[in-house]
Each structure stands twice: as C-alpha cells, then as structure tokens.
Amino acid sequence: MASRRWFHPNLLGVEAERYLMESGFDGSFLCRPSKSNPGDFTLSVRRAGEVTHIKIQNTGDYFDLYGGEKFATLAELVQHYTEGRNQLKEKNGLVIELKYPLNCADPTNERWFHGHITGKEAEKALMEKAKNGSYLVRESHSKPGDYVLSVRTEDKVTHVMIRCQDGKYDVGGGEQFSTLADLVEHYKKNPMVETSGYVVHLKQPFNATRIAASGIRSRVEVLEKETSSRQNSKKAGFEEEFEALQQLDAKHLLKRRGDEPEDKAKNRYRNILPFEHSRVVLNDGENGDYINANFIDLRKALTGDLSLALACQQNQKAFQAGENVEKMDGSWEKQKRYIATQGCLKDTVIDLWRMVWQENSRVIVMTTKEVERGKNKCVRYWPDADRKLEKGKLIITYINEHLKEDYDLREFALTHKDHLDETRPVFHFHFKSWPDHGVPSEPSRVLSFLHDINMKQDEIPGAGPIIVHCSAGIGRTGTFIVIDIILNLINQHGLDCEIDIFNTIRLVRGQRSGLVQTEAQYKFVYQAVQQYIETMTTRVQAEHNTLKTGREYINTKKAHYELQTPSHGAHSVPPHTPIPPQDRVMQEQKLYENVGPMRSPPAGNQKQFSHPPVPRK
C-alpha cells in the first residue's frame, strides 16, 4: 500500500505553489485542505513548469471532483488517479499526470504512530498481536488531517478521534496539546472513559516498523535512544524489535529437510536445516537431491506458496509478514531472487556446482573467510590460478582474478560434460572485510560491495539467482540479502516509498530460518540502509540544484547504483521529501481547472469508528 504522506494539513495555496516549484518536478503533486471551501480539499499538481489546482468535493458521504467517480476516502481518490494514467484530464483533453507525491513529514517520530493504516487493519493487528491496553495512533481516513487513537480494551478495539485544529490536538473536548506525543502522555496518566462507563487505559505502545525511506534517520535515532535508555531488564529499541523477531521465528513449525541419514553428513551444523517448502532440490540424478540451501524469493511468499505451506501446518497466524510487506509497496514482482546456503564441506563441493549449473546462477557471494579464529568456515570450492576443477560432470576453469581493497573477484568458466558446446561465465565475489567478531564499524564497504555485485548481475541477461553464503548460511548471508532487498525497493520507487526492515526479515526467515542471526546484524541492516539513503539524498539534491525550474526529470526511477557510477552518467530519482515552508500566506489561490469524468467503479465503504470516549475529569 502506498504512503499517504502527500497530504499536507497546514499548507495553503500559494505555499503549495512555491513548495512544488522549489522542491518538486513536473508530475509532483500534493493534497491539502481547501481554504475557500472548508471541509473540501485541493489537489495541487506541477506540470509544464506551472501548478494546476484541482478542487475535491467532500460531501460527508463521498469524495469526488465535483462530478464523475465517487470515492469513500480521499486516499482512494488520489490512489485511483495516481494509478490510472490518462484518466485525469482537463476539458480540452490534456492529461494531468500524478507521478511523484511531494510528501509531508509525519506529525511525530514516535514508533506508536502507524500512519495510514485503516481502522480494520488496526483492529486486526491489535487483536492478534497486542495485549490489552496496547495502543497506536493513525491517520483518520474519514477526516483527513485528523488522527485516531486505537486502543485494545479486552475483547474489542476502541477508536478515539483526535482533532487537529490550528496546530493543536484534542479528543473532541477538554485540554488541547501542542503535539500528539503530549496528548498520548497525558491520557496515559489520565485514562479516558467511554460513554458506557468503560475506562480506556493506555498501558503500552503497539509500535510500527514500517516507515518512509526518507525518515530512516529519525527511526534509527529513536531506536538507539530507546536502546540506551532502557530501564531494568526491559527490552527496548533495537533489542526489543530483534527479540520480537526471535519469538516469531520460534513459532515457525514448517517442515525441514536434512535430518535423514543420507543427508546428515551434508550439513555443516546439525541444527541449521533448510525448510522443505523453499529448499533447492537438485534434479540431475547425481549424488542425491539434497543441498543445505533455500531460495529467497519474495514473489513466491507474497503470491501464496508460503501462506499455503503455513496454513497446512495450522501456523498462519504466526506469520503475517507477507501481508505487511506487500502493503509497504505493491511491486515486489521486480525483486531479485537469491539462494542462501551454507559454506561448503569437502563432500558438498560437487553439490554447490550442481546447483550453480541447474539454476543458471552467474554470481556467487562469499561473506566468510575460509578459516576464522582457527576454525574452518568453508572449504575452498574453486580452482587455483590457471587450474581446472572437475566435480562429477562439471568442469570449473579459472579465468582471472582481481584483488580489490575489500574483496577478491574471481571469474570462472563453467562447462558440463553433457553440454560441451555451452560455457557459462561465473563470478565469485569473496568479501574479506567482515570482522571475525561482530559487524563492520560502518557500512560503506558493504554498500560498495553490493553495488559491484548488482552491476555484474545486471550485465548478464537471464542470470539465475545470486547465491550467497557465509558459514552457516544465515547470519552474514541474511544480512547481505536483506540489505540488498531494501535497497532494490528504494531504487525502484524512490525515497518516498515505504520500507519495513523488521517485516522484510520476518518474511525471508519464512524461507530460511534464522536469517540475520544477531541483534548487531539487525542494527547493521538499519545503519546500512540509512547510509545508503543519506548518500542517495545528497546526490539527488545536488542534481536537483543543477536543473532549471520547470524542467522535467528524465529516467526518474533509475537505480542509485547508476548514480554512483560516473561512467553511467547521473540519473534522477523521485525527490526526497524536504521540510515544507513554515511561514503562512493568508490568501487562498483560486486558479482551478475543470476536470473531465473518470471511469473506474466507486470505492467501497470506509469503516466507521466508534464514538469517541469522554475524558475522565
């Protein structure tokens, strides 16, 4: 589900124009309350170096453009015209395109703020995953610009409307507060009472993990602050999130493979076994079909294969990540596929190369040294310089090697004795800068390494999954894969997409248990994503400053990898969300366009909130 941060509750017409012209691109848009018609809204769009304002009518029952399609919520209206290109037109037939939302900052950085989830989604989350007294705050769908406090109270969820007027927040009466955080803190100490007499206690926050990519710095700061200031033995911040992952992982009752007598000798660690539903099955009939390896494929998880496996084992409630991750963005079908596997044993080298050939993999990523702290972590499974290695029907020939600062890049030629007319290049990226203990002190080397891997993978048409391994195939392996998944999402959809590191890890753990093995690795994923986004933001802003106002950006969704590579030129990406103007202009802009009718069916009914409780005196 796309973010609704395009709504600016305190922006007026002239400010909107200046904001779009200074910080947007042709195709950028935002939505705001109408000053001339209180209760209505205005859609402001930058196009051809100018700003067009479109009136949105709010009848109390539906939203529309003074005619045409009717929608239950403002978000559904905007989503319809964002996704339906060529549906929003002037009377003269000129198309008005909504391409890039120019986002507004969230009203708070508190983790209990869940943004644009619906009342139904809040109820489902609180009833299935939270304890009595758990609460969250979300945006109101029925009254854009207002908010809702949703609280689990015994066997139901109570929804309290929070009004936002003139920068102050209240619950429909009583004291007003300067921030949402102040309001929540007040009612934690002074419980509210429903009209039925039931006391509504705010005991513990139900925290969100989904955030706007551009808000990563604030989230990391909050998590670090909570971690460092935790009281007694109570977990908080990064520790709390990681512990929640561990508890969910313990509920994965999926069938595993590898405990059979003929397979046991092929496992480096006896307790780290692949899930049956996602394991790589070797089908060439040689040396058995088992290898300790799993596909990591978000597309399969989100299209039902994993959900089906979970349902068959009566464990579906323990794993809702497919739903949650899908909602942070609807285009996971473009995600790359990976294979996560263990470091080779002497007797499994042949199986690794069988897998490389079978899956047409062209890139192998090794994130461990052969020996660390005196212990063998992975046997050498590649030929030495100017040598060949034969394993069964496979011949691996050394081509060349490039020694980089942080990694070695080896190239091999892979041939099969039954297919001597075909030779496949295989590239071996061996990362050597991961410390024997903990994680790297900063993520730039890992980010550069991933950049080079993806450049190589993209050069090879039809290349199969990227194979990633460390020793056990879960810790560093999962860390590299999850970072790459999140960066790929940002590259596709820009800095204003939503990301969810917690639920992404939860999802991939449904395909190989234990990926991202330690709290330090979990925190490192956040730090790597943060550094990537900040670097990307700096580059985009620098490029923006070189362009003249009104010029449309070309190739706006090119990957940041290309931005980092001078030989590929500088390409633009959807803009970073800057801070909107703070001064107020008191005159509403009156330049509007008449818009023609649209086509899609009306949206469904929005959930109605319960009557707001009355604060206890």
Secondary structure, DSSP 8 states (H G I E B T S, - for coil): ----TTB-TT--HHHHHHHHHHH--TTEEEEEE-SSSTT-EEEEEEETTEEEEEEEEE-SS-EESSSS--BSSHHHHHHHHHHSTT-SBBTTS-B----EE-----S---TTB-TT--HHHHHHHHHHH--TTEEEEEE-SSSTT-EEEEEEETTEEEEEEEEEETTEEESSSS--BSSHHHHHHHHHHS-EE-TTS-EE---EE-----EEGGGHHHHHHHHHHHHHT--TT---HHHHHHHHHHHHHTT----B---SHHHHTT-SSTT---BTTTB----SSSS-S--SEEEE-HHHHHTTHHHHHHHHTT-GGG--HHHHHHHH-S-GGG---EEEE----GGGHHHHHHHHHHTT--EEEE-S-SEETTEE-----S--TT-EEEETTEEEEEEEEEE-SSEEEEEEEEEETTEEEEEEEEEEEEE--S-SSS--SSSHHHHHHHHHHHHHHHHSTT---EEEE-SSSSHHHHHHHHHHHHHHHHHHH-TTSEE-HHHHHHHHHTTSTT-S-SHHHHHHHHHHHHHHHHHHHHHHHHHHHHS-TT---SSTT--HHHHT-GGG-----S--------S---S----B--B----S-------------EE--
